Amino acid sequence: MNENFSFIILTYNEQIHLPRLLESIKDLQAPIFILDSGSTDDTLKIATQYGATVKINSFINHPKQWDFALRNFEISTPWIIGLDADQKVTPALFKLLIDFKPEDYSHVNGIYFNRKNFFQGKWIRFGGYFPFYQLKMFRKGVGISDLNENMDHRFITSGKTIIWKNGYLLEENLKENDINFWIDKHEHYSDLIATEEVERMNNTRSQSLKPSLLGNPDEQRAWLKRLWWKLPLGFRPYLYFAYRMIFKLGILDGSTGIRFHYLQGFWFRRLVDQKIKKLRSRSGQ
């Protein structure tokens, strides 16, 4: 058994994704912990077949689910890797992990992985979606789930972090081949974000990270988010879509990619702004 790191994976009806992920990591022989939120398909059966330790917890949002997982699984390895069920480890990343020795990383507390995101079979290469670094590996007891966001989940850690640029996670939610699934999911996400932004406007919610354009990838995104919150509601989705399509070359992603950028970078953002305005109107703001 791998004594260097363990995997934690969140699931909910992931029978279409989970075998793909577990196959990509099984030869690392690391402990696998799966937190499920009430699957009704074969997700738990698949998890058991791969020897995973499973717990079940009702889902509120991703940050809280990750927080529950980190606090409730009995993990004995010094490092933890948190993965989504619709991701898989590429051979290049596998090589970095199988060669990982904790003593070589005594100076860092976290490692960012690079991600390739796919939508309906298309790699979204432009529009700011690649490279995209996520803190996925961190020391046990040091990395935590950022509870100051309702939807955009991230792990955060104190101390130094590094980036593995050449080992990729591949992320593709095959359920999103059904566009109605994507729309329904983002209708729910828009509620979470709208509520969160109104709370920020009322100064009842703050950022956990120090925003910095010169910081790590999450601190850079925190800086951009702070700027985003200052932009006029209703106008900013147009600005953001133009930024992704022109400045970040999203137009080069082809018809499927452009559809993704429109849905995620414009339609979704405009829906959030509409819901923010409704929430503020109801409260007399």
C-alpha positions as CSV (number, residue, x, y, z in Angstrom):
1,M,0.0,0.0,0.0
2,N,1.2,3.5,-0.9
3,E,2.1,5.2,2.4
4,N,2.8,8.7,0.8
5,F,-0.6,9.9,-0.1
6,S,-4.3,9.1,-0.1
7,F,-7.1,10.0,-2.5
8,I,-10.4,11.6,-1.5
9,I,-13.2,11.6,-4.2
10,L,-16.7,13.1,-4.0
11,T,-19.5,11.2,-5.8
12,Y,-23.1,11.4,-6.6
13,N,-24.5,9.0,-9.3
14,E,-21.0,8.7,-10.9
15,Q,-21.2,5.2,-12.4
16,I,-20.4,6.7,-15.8
17,H,-17.3,8.4,-14.5
18,L,-15.9,6.6,-11.4
19,P,-14.4,3.5,-13.2
20,R,-12.5,5.8,-15.5
21,L,-11.0,7.7,-12.6
22,L,-10.3,4.6,-10.4
23,E,-8.6,2.8,-13.3
24,S,-6.3,5.7,-13.8
25,I,-5.1,5.6,-10.2
26,K,-5.4,2.0,-9.1
27,D,-1.7,1.1,-9.9
28,L,-0.6,3.8,-7.5
29,Q,-1.9,1.5,-4.8
30,A,-2.9,4.5,-2.6
31,P,-5.8,4.4,-0.1
32,I,-9.0,5.7,-1.6
33,F,-11.7,7.4,0.4
34,I,-15.1,8.2,-1.3
35,L,-17.7,10.6,0.2
36,D,-21.0,10.0,-1.5
37,S,-24.1,12.1,-1.2
38,G,-26.8,9.5,-1.8
39,S,-26.1,7.8,-5.1
40,T,-28.9,5.7,-6.5
41,D,-26.9,4.0,-9.3
42,D,-24.0,1.6,-9.1
43,T,-21.5,4.2,-7.7
44,L,-21.1,2.6,-4.3
45,K,-20.9,-0.9,-5.8
46,I,-18.0,0.3,-8.1
47,A,-16.3,2.0,-5.1
48,T,-16.4,-1.2,-3.1
49,Q,-15.0,-3.2,-6.1
50,Y,-11.9,-0.9,-6.1
51,G,-11.5,-1.3,-2.3
52,A,-12.4,2.3,-1.4
53,T,-13.5,3.4,2.1
54,V,-17.0,5.0,1.7
55,K,-19.0,7.4,3.8
56,I,-22.3,9.1,3.0
57,N,-23.2,12.6,3.8
58,S,-26.0,14.8,2.6
59,F,-24.9,17.4,0.0
60,I,-25.2,21.1,0.7
61,N,-22.5,22.5,-1.5
62,H,-19.0,21.4,-2.7
63,P,-17.0,23.3,-0.1
64,K,-18.9,21.9,2.8
65,Q,-18.8,18.4,1.4
66,W,-15.0,18.6,1.1
67,D,-14.8,20.0,4.6
68,F,-16.8,17.0,5.9
69,A,-14.5,14.6,4.0
70,L,-11.3,16.1,5.4
71,R,-12.6,16.1,8.9
72,N,-14.2,12.6,9.0
73,F,-12.0,10.2,7.1
74,E,-9.2,8.6,9.1
75,I,-6.3,9.2,6.8
76,S,-2.9,8.0,7.9
77,T,-0.8,9.2,5.0
78,P,1.1,12.6,5.2
79,W,-0.4,13.9,1.9
80,I,-3.9,14.0,0.5
81,I,-5.1,14.3,-3.1
82,G,-8.6,15.6,-3.7
83,L,-10.2,14.7,-7.0
84,D,-13.6,15.1,-8.7
85,A,-15.3,11.9,-10.0
86,D,-15.3,13.3,-13.6
87,Q,-11.5,13.7,-13.6
88,K,-8.8,11.2,-14.4
89,V,-5.1,11.1,-14.0
90,T,-3.0,11.1,-17.2
91,P,0.1,9.0,-17.6
92,A,2.4,12.0,-17.2
93,L,0.7,12.9,-13.9
94,F,0.8,9.2,-12.9
95,K,4.6,9.2,-13.3
96,L,4.9,12.3,-11.1
97,L,2.8,10.6,-8.4
98,I,4.5,7.3,-8.5
99,D,7.9,9.0,-8.2
100,F,6.6,11.2,-5.3
101,K,8.7,11.0,-2.2
102,P,7.6,13.2,0.8
103,E,11.2,13.9,1.7
104,D,11.7,15.6,-1.7
105,Y,8.9,18.0,-0.9
106,S,9.6,18.9,2.7
107,H,9.7,22.6,1.8
108,V,6.2,22.8,0.4
109,N,2.6,22.3,1.8
110,G,0.7,22.0,-1.5
111,I,1.0,21.1,-5.1
112,Y,-1.0,22.5,-8.0
113,F,-2.0,20.1,-10.9
114,N,-2.7,21.4,-14.4
115,R,-6.2,20.6,-15.8
116,K,-7.5,20.0,-19.3
117,N,-11.2,20.6,-19.4
118,F,-13.5,18.9,-22.0
119,F,-17.0,19.9,-23.0
120,Q,-19.1,17.5,-25.1
121,G,-15.9,15.8,-26.3
122,K,-14.0,19.0,-27.1
123,W,-10.9,20.1,-25.3
124,I,-11.5,23.7,-24.2
125,R,-8.0,25.0,-24.9
126,F,-8.6,28.8,-25.1
127,G,-10.8,31.3,-23.3
128,G,-8.7,31.2,-20.2
129,Y,-9.3,27.5,-19.6
130,F,-5.8,26.2,-20.3
131,P,-3.5,26.1,-18.5
132,F,-5.6,26.0,-15.4
133,Y,-3.9,25.1,-12.1
134,Q,-5.8,23.7,-9.2
135,L,-4.5,22.9,-5.7
136,K,-5.2,19.2,-5.6
137,M,-2.4,17.8,-3.4
138,F,-1.6,19.0,0.1
139,R,-0.3,18.0,3.5
140,K,-2.8,16.4,5.9
141,G,-3.8,18.8,8.6
142,V,-2.6,21.8,6.6
143,G,-4.9,21.9,3.5
144,I,-8.5,22.8,4.2
145,S,-11.7,23.4,2.1
146,D,-12.4,27.1,1.5
147,L,-15.9,27.6,3.1
148,N,-16.2,31.2,2.1
149,E,-17.5,30.3,-1.4
150,N,-20.8,28.6,-2.2
151,M,-19.9,27.0,-5.4
152,D,-16.3,27.6,-6.7
153,H,-14.6,25.1,-4.6
154,R,-10.9,25.3,-3.7
155,F,-8.5,23.8,-1.2
156,I,-6.3,26.3,0.5
157,T,-3.1,25.8,2.5
158,S,-0.6,27.9,4.4
159,G,3.0,28.0,3.5
160,K,4.7,27.4,0.1
161,T,3.0,25.7,-2.9
162,I,4.5,24.6,-6.2
163,I,3.0,23.8,-9.6
164,W,3.3,20.6,-11.6
165,K,2.8,22.1,-15.1
166,N,3.3,19.0,-17.2
167,G,1.2,16.4,-15.4
168,Y,-2.4,16.8,-16.3
169,L,-5.8,16.0,-14.9
170,L,-8.4,15.4,-17.7
171,E,-11.8,16.6,-16.7
172,E,-14.9,15.7,-18.7
173,N,-18.4,15.5,-17.3
174,L,-20.1,13.1,-19.7
175,K,-23.5,13.9,-18.3
176,E,-23.1,17.4,-19.9
177,N,-23.5,15.8,-23.3
178,D,-27.2,16.3,-22.4
179,I,-27.4,20.1,-22.5
180,N,-30.5,20.0,-20.3
181,F,-28.4,18.5,-17.6
182,W,-25.9,21.3,-17.9
183,I,-28.6,24.0,-17.8
184,D,-30.3,22.5,-14.8
185,K,-27.0,22.2,-12.9
186,H,-26.1,25.8,-13.6
187,E,-29.6,27.0,-12.7
188,H,-28.8,25.7,-9.2
189,Y,-25.3,27.1,-9.3
190,S,-26.6,30.5,-10.1
191,D,-28.7,30.5,-7.0
192,L,-25.7,29.7,-4.9
193,I,-23.5,32.4,-6.4
194,A,-26.2,35.0,-6.4
195,T,-26.8,34.4,-2.7
196,E,-23.0,34.5,-2.0
197,E,-22.5,37.8,-3.9
198,V,-25.4,39.5,-2.1
199,E,-23.8,38.5,1.2
200,R,-20.5,40.0,0.0
201,M,-22.3,43.2,-0.9
202,N,-23.6,43.3,2.6
203,N,-20.1,42.6,4.1
204,T,-21.3,39.3,5.7
205,R,-18.9,37.2,3.7
206,S,-15.2,37.8,2.9
207,Q,-12.4,36.1,0.9
208,S,-10.2,33.6,2.7
209,L,-7.3,34.3,0.3
210,K,-5.3,37.4,0.0
211,P,-5.9,38.6,-3.6
212,S,-2.7,39.1,-5.5
213,L,-1.8,39.2,-9.2
214,L,1.7,38.0,-8.2
215,G,0.6,35.2,-5.9
216,N,-0.2,31.6,-6.5
217,P,-3.0,30.6,-9.0
218,D,-5.8,30.9,-6.4
219,E,-4.6,34.2,-5.2
220,Q,-4.5,35.5,-8.7
221,R,-8.1,34.3,-9.3
222,A,-9.1,35.9,-6.0
223,W,-7.7,39.2,-7.3
224,L,-9.8,38.8,-10.5
225,K,-12.9,38.0,-8.5
226,R,-12.5,41.1,-6.4
227,L,-12.4,43.1,-9.6
228,W,-15.4,41.2,-11.0
229,W,-17.5,42.1,-7.9
230,K,-16.8,45.8,-8.6
231,L,-18.1,45.7,-12.2
232,P,-21.7,46.9,-12.9
233,L,-24.3,44.1,-12.8
234,G,-25.8,43.3,-16.2
235,F,-22.8,44.8,-18.0
236,R,-20.1,42.5,-16.7
237,P,-21.3,39.3,-18.6
238,Y,-20.9,41.1,-21.9
239,L,-17.4,42.3,-20.9
240,Y,-16.4,38.8,-19.7
241,F,-17.6,37.0,-22.8
242,A,-15.7,39.5,-25.0
243,Y,-12.6,39.0,-22.9
244,R,-12.8,35.2,-23.2
245,M,-13.6,35.2,-26.9
246,I,-11.2,37.9,-28.1
247,F,-8.4,38.5,-25.6
248,K,-8.2,34.9,-24.5
249,L,-8.8,33.6,-28.0
250,G,-11.9,31.5,-27.2
251,I,-13.1,31.9,-30.8
252,L,-10.3,29.4,-31.7
253,D,-12.1,26.6,-29.8
254,G,-14.4,26.0,-32.7
255,S,-18.2,25.7,-32.7
256,T,-18.4,23.4,-29.6
257,G,-16.0,25.5,-27.7
258,I,-17.7,28.7,-28.6
259,R,-21.0,27.2,-27.4
260,F,-19.3,26.4,-24.1
261,H,-17.9,29.9,-23.7
262,Y,-21.3,31.4,-24.5
263,L,-23.1,29.2,-22.0
264,Q,-20.5,29.4,-19.2
265,G,-19.1,32.8,-19.8
266,F,-22.2,34.8,-20.8
267,W,-25.6,33.0,-20.3
268,F,-24.6,31.7,-16.8
269,R,-23.1,35.0,-15.7
270,R,-26.1,37.0,-16.9
271,L,-28.4,34.6,-15.0
272,V,-26.5,35.2,-11.8
273,D,-26.7,39.0,-12.2
274,Q,-30.5,38.7,-12.8
275,K,-30.9,36.7,-9.6
276,I,-28.7,39.1,-7.7
277,K,-31.0,42.0,-8.7
278,K,-34.1,40.0,-7.6
279,L,-32.6,39.2,-4.2
280,R,-31.6,42.8,-3.6
281,S,-35.0,44.0,-4.8
282,R,-36.8,41.7,-2.3
283,S,-34.6,43.0,0.5
284,G,-35.2,46.6,-0.5
285,Q,-31.6,47.3,-1.5
